[in-house]
């Protein structure tokens, strides 16, 4: 392999930068440390035209400095995890698509997403999510998962993977060995899944095994402790037993193992990013993500080099990994083709979304001549979401389009806010309340309960987790809408106005309280 050590190290790293053009700091990282891959977030994207230009400039620089194309990665799961600008196309998320009960819809959504990304110059989508959301209190996965059983997740994630690949975009199933059964977010803490190995094999690992067997080109690891798989206090991303012993050797995975971001607090706070990167390389991770900070990307590159020079890291494994990375680049780093945000694509996306809205209980009451719309505005529930949101509030959006009154509260409404909302709601013809992970926030639950005591026909719309609807009184109409996006708010209008019956079917089972 005719590459310098630094060029090999650069192939193993994926870096990010702030802003809608490459920063001088990042350009220097590529030139000095040969960083050969980039991850983009909403912070980097303001329009389709700008994104196309950015991807071209990234490829030009990386080719000049490394001799190879760059992986340009993105988290475009659809639904709540959507990085493209408003003039792009946002498809429904995982659980929303599972609510259609047709895996073919997951395939079509992925195919449309891949076409959009390919047209813009993005060649690597960090999807599908293969986690089983078997913990209702999970704050970070939730509706990003296709469901709460291995069978549902396996069927829909496999269909999505095929859609991405058929669309010519690299895909990565995540988050191995499974981020579904935790009540903590690894962006801010170090979770643990303390289950026996046989239970993990029968449940969490099943979708990943199916995707591996079906030829998934990449699998992303998670920063979670699994005592049954790794006896030391080492998260999966840094565990040789999990990455090499379990995933590569026992499960037979032949693709690229990629890490979640090594700047997440689960790594940074407990181990340090650079140490974590070196440990991930030693564990057998092929592509390591350091998504935000130039100094940490530089430190990671230096730490890897030190590890190779001191034989802490294997040069033979380095070469094997780089050869594999370059082989996948040859297959998936293709020239952009197609037209982004084509009208037919937007139409197909909207048609899919209308099929995901789910009536969980009751029937839609007439809104009457003075409906009252109430609930919290969009906010950042988890570190995987975009840092800023310009989405109009549910209450304001609906009131302006369905001739009603709006009342916006905080996502943790106080007793005073609740009392004011109840007073404002009196005398209205119908109450429509949005929740946003209310099963984790007592204030939102208290708001729903207080408004339901008014003896006015009431609808509760869950804009993220369907578990918000689990314990509602039977006389309340419950609708699962899956995400807080403008596209979903638009899709809700005909449902709330009674023109359309929500066709979706809940893809999870509510447990007993």
GUZA-56785 format. One record per residue (C-alpha): residue in one letter; x, y, z. Coordinates in steps of 0.5 Angstrom, whole numbers, plus 2048, in hexadecimal, padded with zeros to 3 digits. Last residue first. Layout:
<atoms>
AXYZ
...
</atoms>
This chain:
<atoms>
X79F801845
X79E7FB840
X7A27FB83A
X7A07FF833
X7A17FB82D
X7A57FE827
X7A47FE820
X79E803821
X79A80281A
X799808816
X79380A811
X791811815
X78A812812
X78A81880D
X78581E80D
X78481E814
X788825815
X78D82281A
X78E81D815
X78F82280F
X793826813
X798821815
X79C82080F
X79E82780F
X7A0827816
X7A4821814
X7A882480F
X7A982A813
X7AD825818
X7AC82381F
X7AC81C81E
X7A881581F
X7A181781E
X79D813823
X796815824
X79281482A
X78A81582B
X789816832
X783813835
X78780D837
X78B81183C
X79381183A
X79880C83C
X79C80A836
X79B810832
X7A2813834
X7A580C832
X7A480E82B
X7AA81282B
X7AB818827
X7A681D825
X7A081A829
X79981D827
X79481D82D
X78D81E82B
X78882182F
X78082282F
X77F827835
X77D82483C
X78282983F
X786824843
X78A82283D
X78D82883D
X790827844
X792820842
X79682283C
X799827840
X79B823845
X79E81E840
X7A282483D
X7A5826844
X7A781E846
X7AC81E840
X7AF81783E
X7A881583B
X7A781C838
X7AC81A833
X7A982082E
X7A2821830
X79D82482B
X79682682E
X79082782A
X78A82A82E
X78382B82B
X77D83082B
X78083582F
X77D838835
X78383783A
X789836837
X78C83C839
X78B83A841
X78E833840
X79483783C
X79583C842
X795836847
X79A832843
X79F838843
X79E83984A
X79F83284C
X7A5832848
X7A682F841
X7AC82B83F
X7AC82B838
X7AA832838
X7A3835836
X7A0837830
X799839830
X79683A829
X78E83C827
X78B839821
X78983A81A
X78C833817
X792836814
X79583B818
X79383781F
X79683181C
X79D83581B
X79D839821
X79B833826
X7A082E822
X7A6833823
X7A983681D
X7AF83281B
X7B683681B
X7BA83181F
X7C1832821
X7C682D824
X7C482781F
X7C2821823
X7C781B825
X7C881F82B
X7C181E82E
X7BB82182F
X7BC82882C
X7B682C82C
X7B082C827
X7AA83182B
X7A682E830
X79E82D830
X79883082F
X793831829
X78C83382B
X786832826
X781837825
X77C83681F
X77B82E820
X78182A821
X77D82481F
X77F81E823
X784819820
X783812822
X78680E828
X78D80B829
X79380A826
X79280E81F
X79880D81C
X79B812817
X7A080E812
X79C80E80C
X79C81580B
X7A481580B
X7A5811806
X7A0815801
X7A581B803
X7AB818802
X7A88167FB
X7A681D7F9
X7AD81F7FC
X7B081A7F7
X7AC81C7F1
X7AD8247F2
X7B58227F2
X7B98247F8
X7BF8237F5
X7C08217EE
X7C481B7EC
X7CB8197EC
X7D181A7F0
X7D88177EF
X7D98107F3
X7DC80F7F9
X7D88097FA
X7DC8037F7
X7E38067F7
X7E28087FE
X7E0802800
X7E77FF7FE
X7EB805801
X7E8803807
X7EA7FC807
X7F17FD805
X7F180280B
X7EF7FD810
X7F47F880D
X7F97FD80D
X7F87FF815
X7F77F8817
X7FE7F6814
X8017FD818
X7FE7FA81E
X7FD7FF824
X8017FF82A
X8077FE826
X80A805828
X80A808822
X803806820
X800808827
X80480F826
X80180F81F
X7FA80E822
X7FB813827
X7FD819822
X7F781881E
X7F3818824
X7F681E826
X7F5822820
X7ED81F820
X7ED822827
X7F0829825
X7EB82981F
X7E5828823
X7DE826821
X7DD81F81E
X7E381A820
X7E081481D
X7E580E81C
X7E5809816
X7E7802817
X7E680081E
X7EA7FA820
X7EA7FB827
X7F17FE826
X7EE803822
X7E9804827
X7EE80582D
X7F280A829
X7EC80E828
X7EA80D82F
X7F1810831
X7F081682D
X7E981782F
X7EA817836
X7E881183A
X7E281283F
X7E081983D
X7E2819835
X7DF812834
X7D8812837
X7D8819836
X7D881982F
X7DE81B82B
X7E0814829
X7DA815824
X7D780E822
X7DC809820
X7DD806819
X7DE7FE818
X7DF7FD810
X7DC7F780D
X7DE7F080E
X7D97EE814
X7DA7E7816
X7D67E781C
X7DB7E3820
X7E17E681D
X7DF7ED81B
X7DA7EF820
X7DB7EB826
X7E37EA826
X7E57F0822
X7E07F6825
X7DD7F382B
X7E37EF82E
X7E87F582B
X7E47FA82F
X7E580182E
X7DE80282A
X7DA7FE82F
X7DC802835
X7E17FF83A
X7E07FE841
X7E47F7840
X7DF7F1840
X7DD7F2839
X7D87EE836
X7D37ED83C
X7D67F383F
X7D37F7839
X7D57FF83A
X7D3804835
X7D6808830
X7D380582A
X7D6802823
X7D480481C
X7D37FE817
X7D67FF810
X7D57FB809
X7CE7F880B
X7CF7F1807
X7C97ED809
X7CC7E980E
X7CF7F0811
X7C77F2811
X7C57EC814
X7CA7EC819
X7C97F381B
X7C17F281C
X7C27EC820
X7C77EF825
X7C27F282A
X7BE7ED82A
X7C07E582B
X7C77E782B
X7C67EC830
X7C27E7835
X7C77E2834
X7CD7E7836
X7C97E883D
X7C77F083D
X7CA7F6840
X7C97FB83B
X7CD80183E
X7CD80883C
X7D380D83C
X7D081483C
X7CF81A838
X7CF818831
X7CE811834
X7C7813835
X7C480F83B
X7BE80A83C
X7C1804839
X7BE7FF835
X7BE80182E
X7C680382D
X7C87FC82A
X7CE7F8829
X7CF7FC824
X7CC803823
X7CB80381D
X7CA800816
X7CF804811
X7CD80680A
X7D1808804
X7CD80B7FE
X7CC8097F7
X7C48097F8
X7C48017F8
X7C98027FE
X7C4806802
X7BE802800
X7C17FC802
X7C37FE808
X7BB801809
X7B97FA808
X7BD7F780D
X7BB7FC812
X7B47FB811
X7B47F3812
X7BA7F3817
X7B67F881B
X7AF7F581B
X7B27EE81D
X7B77F0822
X7B17F3826
X7B07FA829
X7AF7FE822
X7B280281C
X7B7806821
X7B880D820
X7B180E823
X7B480C82A
X7BC80D829
X7BF81282E
X7BA813834
X7B980B835
X7B380B83A
X7AF806836
X7B5801836
X7B47FC831
X7B680182B
X7BA7FB827
X7C07FF824
X7C17FE81C
X7C180581B
X7C2805813
X7C680A812
X7CD80E812
X7CC81080B
X7D3810807
X7D3813800
X7D181A801
X7D281E7FA
X7CC8217FA
X7C981D7F4
X7CB8177F8
X7C88197FF
X7C181A7FB
X7C18147F8
X7C38107FE
X7BD813802
X7B88117FC
X7BB80A7FD
X7BB80A804
X7B480C804
X7B28077FF
X7B5801803
X7B2804809
X7AB804805
X7AD7FD803
X7AD7FA80A
X7A57FB80A
X7A27FC811
X7A1803810
X7A2805817
X7A9802816
X7AA808811
X7A980D817
X7AD80881C
X7B3809817
X7B3811815
X7AF814810
X7B281780A
X7B581E80A
X7B7821803
X7BB827802
X7B982E801
X7B882E809
X7BF82D80A
X7C282580B
X7C4823811
X7BE81F814
X7BE81B81A
X7B681C81C
X7B3819816
X7B8816811
X7BF812813
X7C381780F
X7C9817814
X7CF81980F
X7D581780C
X7DA819807
X7DF814806
X7E4817802
X7E88157FB
X7EF8137FB
X7F68167F9
X7F6818800
X7F7820800
X7F58227F9
X7EF81D7FA
X7ED81F801
X7ED8277FE
X7E98257F8
X7E48217FB
X7E3826801
X7E282B7FC
X7DD8277F8
X7D98257FE
X7D982D800
X7D682F7F9
X7D182A7FA
X7CF82C801
X7CE8337FF
X7CA8327F9
X7C582D7FD
X7C5832803
X7C7835809
X7CC82E80B
X7D282E810
X7CE82F817
X7C982A814
X7CF825815
X7D4822810
X7D981D812
X7E081D80E
X7E581880C
X7EC818809
X7F081B80F
X7F781C80C
X7FA81E812
X7FD825810
X7F982680A
X7F382480C
X7F4827813
X7F682D810
X7EF82E80C
X7EB82C813
X7EF832816
X7ED837810
X7E6835811
X7E283180B
X7DC835809
X7D583580C
X7D8836813
X7DB831819
X7DF82B817
X7DF824817
X7E481E817
X7E4817815
X7EA813816
X7ED80C813
X7EF80F80D
X7F4814810
X7F780F814
X7F980C80D
X7FB81280A
X800814810
X80380D810
X80580F809
X80180B803
X8038067FD
X800800800
</atoms>
